[in-house]
Structures are given as structure tokens and as C-alpha cells.
Amino acid sequence: AYQTARAAAKEATASGLMWTFSPMVDTARDQRWGRNLEGAGEDPFLGEAFARARVEGFQGPDLKSPDSLAACLKHFAGYGGVLSGLDYSESDISESTFRDVFLPPFIAGIKAGALSIMSAFQALEGVPVTGNHWLLTEVLRDELGFQGFVVTDYEADAQLVDHGFAANNSDAAKISLSAGVDMSMQSGIFNEHLPQLVSDRQLSLDRLDEAVRRILRAKAAMGLFDNPYRSLDPSKSWPNATMMQEHDALARHAARKSLVLLKNDG
């Protein structure tokens, strides 16, 4: 896992990318769930090992290195426990099971130094994760000590309206930022509504500043203010890169090592 993540980081950064929405570290407990294949499976111990290896592989030993790719642990949290295996469905999980089964891979990834975390789509115990202050602030920040930034999944902040948890997009922007989200993905509701919310004193300017600082700290840690194009190197990107043959061989090796053959003796 470390080697394949390192290879992916080298290829991605050579094309100018600095951030990946990976690794997916959800513990999967229902074979009907369509996203099982993205993660390490049902065992949280194995999930911890993969989370640690992939974060370290993507980011490498030096965040300022040209081939360091910022990792994003997803989907925080409990997404693998959705009811009936239905994506976007609710997770009805006891807190003890949540902490024993679904949280450990995220803890491992945080300890490995992941720069970012993605909030999940689903509701956890009736509260949509992207608006869940207990999860995104009390657990993630206060308890686990995460210092990076939180980005929503694709339009997950605006989907608080679909959950019936927010009255409109302005309300959704206020709820998600207040809960602990720092960056909105795709929906545009932060750009559209945060200035007015702050102006109307419905949202704290200190909280907005905090979100901005977290994102800027991640960029500074990667040296992007010194050189925003630090890794862009067409000579090392596809189809010119000589490393592609080495990485193809690694991909075949990883595939062979991960195959599981079952024999039907029935």
C-alpha cells in the first residue's frame, strides 16, 4: 500500500496535482454497499494499517518535497455502516461500535499526519455528518487533536437541505461551517452566503478566520507559497516518464499479491 501510494504521488505531482481525495478508510460491514472496493474491508485493524501506509505513501517523508501529495482521509465517519448498504443512507450505530469499528482507521491516518479529512454524506444517529458539531469538532478536534482542514464531500453541505436539516442553502452554509467544515466542495454556497452571514452576525468571523487559517497552514506546510508550481514536470508525466514501466510492474505485483482465490469444494 505504501509503495503504490508513493507511485501514485509521483505520477500525480509530476502533472501538477498537490492534493488527492484519498485514502478511503471506511470500515465496510455490509457486502451490499457499493463502495466496499475502495477501502480495506471489514477489519478495522487492517484498515488502520492501510490508512497509515497510504497517508505516508502519498505525502512521503517531506511535505515540501516535489513529489509530496496531500492526503485526505474519507469519509469521516461511519459511512461504511449505512443501513441496508444504501449509499447516502443513514448510519444507525452505537457509540461503542462507532469507536471500536469505524473510528480506528481515521485515528491511524491522523497520527500518520494526514493534512485533510473529508466529511461524509450520510447522517450519523440522525444528524448529517457535514452538520455534526459533535463529530467534526468535539471528536475530531478536541478529542483526536486533528490539526488539518475538513472539506465536504461533493455538495454535501448543500445536501443538508435535502436531509431536512437546513432550511435553505444559506442555513446549510452556516450550519456546516459552524459544525467544523473548513472548505466546501463544488456547491458554491460558502462563496455565495458566508459574507452576508458574517455581515449579519449570524456567523462568527473568528470561526471563518479559523477555517481559512487551517487551509493556509496546509499550503504553507507543503511549500506552496514559496513555489506553487513546485512539482509540475512534463518530463516526468505520462506518456514521457520513464518511471511508468517501473510503476506498471509495481501495479502487477500489487494485483497479484492482493488476489484471493476461493475453491468451491461443494
C-alpha positions in Angstrom: 0.0 0.0 0.0 2.8 2.4 0.8 4.6 1.6 -2.5 1.6 2.0 -4.7 0.6 5.3 -2.9 4.2 6.6 -3.4 4.0 5.7 -7.1 0.6 7.5 -7.5 2.0 10.5 -5.7 5.0 10.7 -8.0 2.8 10.5 -11.1 0.2 12.9 -9.9 2.6 15.6 -8.7 4.5 15.5 -11.9 1.3 16.5 -13.6 0.9 19.5 -11.2 -1.5 17.9 -8.7 -0.9 18.6 -5.0 -3.9 17.0 -3.3 -5.7 13.7 -3.6 -9.2 12.7 -2.2 -7.7 9.5 -0.8 -7.3 7.3 1.1 -10.8 6.0 1.6 -10.6 4.4 5.1 -14.2 3.5 5.8 -14.7 0.1 7.5 -17.2 -1.8 5.4 -19.7 -4.0 7.2 -22.3 -4.7 4.5 -21.5 -6.5 1.3 -24.3 -4.7 -0.4 -22.6 -1.4 -0.1 -21.3 -0.3 -3.5 -18.1 1.4 -2.1 -16.6 -1.7 -0.4 -13.9 -2.0 -3.1 -12.4 1.4 -2.3 -11.3 0.5 1.2 -9.6 -2.2 3.2 -12.7 -4.2 4.1 -14.4 -5.1 7.3 -11.5 -5.3 9.7 -10.6 -2.1 11.5 -7.1 -3.4 12.3 -6.4 -3.9 8.7 -8.0 -0.6 7.9 -5.6 1.1 10.4 -2.6 -0.4 8.6 -3.8 0.6 5.2 -4.7 4.1 6.3 -1.2 4.6 7.9 0.6 3.2 4.9 -1.3 5.2 2.3 -1.1 8.5 4.1 2.7 8.1 4.5 2.9 6.9 0.9 1.0 9.8 -0.6 2.7 12.5 1.5 6.1 11.0 1.7 8.7 11.9 4.4 8.9 15.6 3.5 5.7 17.6 2.7 7.8 20.2 0.9 9.3 17.6 -1.5 8.1 18.0 -5.1 6.6 14.5 -5.0 4.6 15.0 -1.8 0.8 14.7 -2.4 -1.5 15.9 0.4 -3.7 13.0 1.6 -7.4 13.3 2.5 -9.0 10.7 4.8 -12.5 9.9 3.8 -15.4 9.6 4.6 -15.5 10.9 8.2 -17.2 9.0 9.7 -19.4 5.9 9.9 -20.1 5.9 6.2 -19.4 2.2 5.9 -22.2 1.5 8.2 -25.1 2.8 6.2 -28.4 1.0 6.6 -29.1 -1.9 4.1 -25.9 -1.0 2.2 -27.6 2.0 0.6 -25.2 4.8 -0.3 -26.2 8.2 1.3 -28.4 6.3 3.7 -28.3 6.8 7.5 -25.8 5.1 9.8 -27.5 3.7 12.9 -24.5 2.8 15.0 -24.0 2.7 18.8 -21.2 4.9 20.0 -19.2 1.9 21.3 -19.4 0.3 17.8 -18.6 3.6 16.1 -15.5 4.0 18.3 -14.3 0.4 18.1 -15.0 -0.3 14.4 -15.3 2.8 12.3 -13.1 5.4 14.0 -9.7 3.5 14.3 -8.6 3.8 10.7 -9.1 7.6 10.8 -7.2 7.8 14.1 -4.3 5.9 12.4 -4.4 8.3 9.4 -4.4 11.3 11.6 -1.4 10.0 13.6 0.3 9.4 10.2 0.0 13.1 9.5 -2.9 13.4 7.0 -3.4 17.1 6.1 -7.1 16.9 5.4 -10.3 15.0 6.1 -13.5 14.7 4.0 -16.8 14.8 5.8 -19.3 12.0 4.8 -22.6 12.3 3.1 -24.7 10.3 5.5 -26.5 11.1 8.7 -25.0 9.6 11.9 -27.6 8.8 14.6 -30.0 11.2 12.8 -27.5 14.1 12.4 -26.0 14.7 8.9 -22.2 14.4 9.3 -21.5 17.7 7.5 -23.6 19.5 10.1 -22.5 17.4 13.0 -20.6 19.6 15.6 -20.1 16.7 18.0 -18.3 14.7 15.3 -16.4 17.4 13.4 -15.4 19.5 16.4 -15.8 17.7 19.7 -14.4 14.3 18.5 -12.2 15.2 15.6 -10.6 18.4 17.0 -10.9 18.3 20.8 -10.5 14.6 21.3 -8.4 13.4 18.4 -6.3 16.6 18.0 -6.6 16.8 14.3 -4.8 20.0 13.1 -5.6 19.8 9.3 -8.7 21.1 7.4 -12.0 19.5 6.7 -13.6 19.5 3.2 -17.1 18.4 2.5 -17.8 15.6 0.1 -19.3 16.7 -3.2 -22.0 19.2 -2.4 -22.6 17.6 1.0 -23.1 21.0 2.6 -25.9 21.9 0.3 -27.4 18.5 0.8 -28.2 19.4 4.4 -31.3 20.9 2.8 -32.2 17.5 1.3 -31.7 15.9 4.7 -34.2 18.3 6.1 -31.5 19.6 8.5 -31.2 23.1 6.9 -33.9 25.4 5.7 -32.0 26.6 2.7 -28.5 27.0 1.2 -27.7 30.0 3.5 -28.7 28.0 6.5 -26.7 25.0 5.2 -23.6 27.1 4.8 -24.0 28.4 8.4 -24.6 25.0 9.9 -21.7 23.3 8.1 -19.1 25.9 8.9 -20.2 26.2 12.5 -20.1 22.4 12.8 -16.4 22.3 11.8 -16.2 22.2 8.0 -13.5 24.4 6.6 -13.9 24.0 2.8 -16.9 23.5 0.6 -16.6 21.2 -2.4 -18.4 22.2 -5.5 -21.7 23.6 -4.2 -20.6 27.2 -4.1 -22.7 28.0 -1.1 -19.8 29.2 1.0 -18.9 31.8 -1.6 -22.5 32.8 -2.0 -23.6 33.1 1.6 -20.8 33.4 4.1 -20.1 37.1 3.5 -23.7 38.0 4.3 -23.9 35.6 7.2 -20.9 37.2 8.8 -22.2 40.7 8.0 -25.5 39.9 9.6 -23.6 38.4 12.6 -25.3 35.0 12.1 -21.8 33.5 11.8 -18.7 34.3 13.8 -15.8 36.0 11.9 -13.4 34.2 14.2 -14.8 30.8 13.0 -14.4 31.9 9.4 -10.8 33.1 10.0 -10.1 29.7 11.7 -11.2 27.8 8.7 -9.1 30.0 6.4 -6.0 29.6 8.6 -6.3 25.8 8.6 -6.2 25.7 4.8 -3.4 28.3 4.6 -1.4 26.3 7.1 -1.6 23.2 4.9 -0.5 25.1 1.9 2.4 26.6 3.9 3.4 23.1 5.2 3.7 21.9 1.6 5.8 24.9 0.5 3.2 26.1 -2.0 3.6 29.8 -1.1 7.3 29.5 -1.9 6.7 27.7 -5.2 3.1 27.0 -6.3 4.3 25.0 -9.3 7.0 23.1 -7.4 6.1 19.7 -8.8 4.9 20.4 -12.3 7.4 18.5 -14.6 6.1 17.4 -18.0 9.2 15.2 -18.5 8.1 13.0 -15.6 4.4 12.9 -16.5 2.6 10.5 -18.9 3.5 9.5 -21.5 7.0 10.8 -21.2 8.0 9.4 -17.8 10.5 6.5 -17.7 9.1 5.6 -14.2 5.9 4.4 -15.9 7.4 1.0 -16.7 8.5 0.6 -13.1 5.1 1.6 -11.8 3.4 -0.8 -14.2 5.5 -3.6 -12.8 4.5 -2.5 -9.3 0.8 -2.4 -10.2 1.0 -6.0 -11.5 2.9 -7.1 -8.4 0.3 -5.4 -6.1 -2.5 -7.0 -8.0 -1.0 -10.5 -7.7 -0.3 -10.1 -4.0 -3.9 -8.9 -3.3 -5.7 -11.6 -5.3 -7.8 -14.1 -3.2 -8.7 -17.3 -4.9 -11.5 -19.4 -3.4 -12.0 -23.0 -4.2 -15.5 -24.5 -4.3 -15.5 -27.9 -2.8 -19.2 -28.2 -2.7 
